[in-house]
Amino acid sequence: MRRVSVAVPVERAEEARAQMLELFPEGFEEVESSDGVELIAYTDPGGEERLWQAFGGARGQDVAADWRDRWKAFHHPVRVGRLWIGPPWHDPPDDAIPIVIDPGRAFGTGAHPTTQLLVELMLDIEPASVVDFGCGSGVLAIVAAKLGFDPVIALDTEESAVAATRANAAANGVEIEARRVDVLNDELPTAEISLANITRASVEALAPRLRSQRFLTSGYFPTDEDVLADFRHVRRITREGWAADHYERR
C-alpha cells in the first residue's frame, strides 16, 4: 500500500478533484493549506502510476502496517441540525437522527463542507420525491430518506458508488432506488427535487436535462456564478470556502 499525493493551487483545486474522482472513485483524502490543497490516495503501484500520468508527478511513500487504524482517525462524525453523520466505529448521540456511513465503500462520508451545506438546505424544505445525482456513498440519499423524502432515487456513473449506496442504505434501514446512469445522455427520472454535489461545470451541464421543480447544488466555490439557465436562484449558503445553492424552475 502506498500513500501518493499531489499538491495543487486553489485555482486548480476543482479540476484536480474531478480528476481524482475519476482515478480513485473509491475515495481520496483532501488536506487544505494556506496556498492550496493536497489530494491524497492510498493505492497500489498501479494507482500511483495513474496519478503520475494524470498530474505529471506525485509524491509517494509506503504506508505503515497499522494504516487501517490510522485511516480511521481521519474520519470523524459531524452534526448538522438534528442529524448525526459518522462512521460505524463511532456511536451517535441519543438526541440525533443517525446516518452511519462506511467511508471505505465509496467517495463521500458526510464530513465534507459541501455535503453539510446540502444537508442544511434539505432541512429547510418540505420532504418530497428526490433524485441524488452523483450519489457516491449515498450520504445525501440516505439523509433524504431519513428526513421523510419519498421516493428517493440515487444515481451515479460508477457501479462501485451504486453498490456502496445500496449497502449503506441497507445498513441505515432505508429504501433507496440506486442505479448506474450516464446523467448527461440517459433519460432522467422525474422528481420534485434534484440534488447534486458536483463541479459547477457539471451543474450547468446537468440543469437543462432535469425533470425537477427544485434543484439543490454544491461542490464549488462562493466565487462561482449563481445564475443557472431556466432556474430562479432562491438562496446561497457558504461554509469553509464552499458554496451551495437552492434553485427553483422558472
C-alpha positions, 0 to 999 in steps of 0.5 A: 500500500502506498500513500501518493499525493499531489499538491495543487493551487486553489485555482486548480483545486476543482479540476484536480478533484474531478480528476481524482474522482475519476482515478480513485472513485473509491475515495481520496483524502483532501488536506487544505493549506494556506496556498492550496490543497493536497489530494491524497490516495492510498493505492497500489503501484498501479494507482500511483502510476495513474496519478503520475500520468494524470498530474505529471508527478506525485509524491509517494511513500509506503504506508505503515502496517497499522494504516487501517487504524490510522485511516480511521482517525481521519474520519470523524462524525459531524452534526448538522441540525438534528442529524448525526453523520459518522462512521460505524466505529463511532456511536451517535448521540441519543438526541440525533437522527443517525446516518452511519456511513462506511467511508471505505465503500465509496467517495463521500462520508458526510464530513465534507463542507459541501455535503453539510451545506446540502444537508442544511438546505434539505432541512429547510424544505418540505420532504418530497420525491428526490433524485441524488445525482452523483450519489457516491456513498449515498450520504445525501440519499440516505439523509433524504430518506431519513428526513421523510423524502419519498421516493428517493432515487440515487444515481451515479456513473460508477457501479462501485458508488451504486453498490456502496449506496445500496449497502449503506442504505441497507445498513441505515434501514432505508429504501433507496432506488440506486442505479448506474446512469450516464446523467448527461445522455440517459433519460432522467427520472422525474422528481420534485427535487434534484440534488447534486454535489458536483463541479459547477461545470457539471451543474450547468451541464446537468440543469437543462436535462432535469425533470425537477421543480427544485434543484439543490447544488454544491461542490464549488466555490462562493466565487462561482456564478449563481445564475443557472439557465431556466432556474430562479436562484432562491438562496446561497449558503457558504461554509469553509470556502464552499458554496451551495445553492437552492434553485427553483424552475422558472 
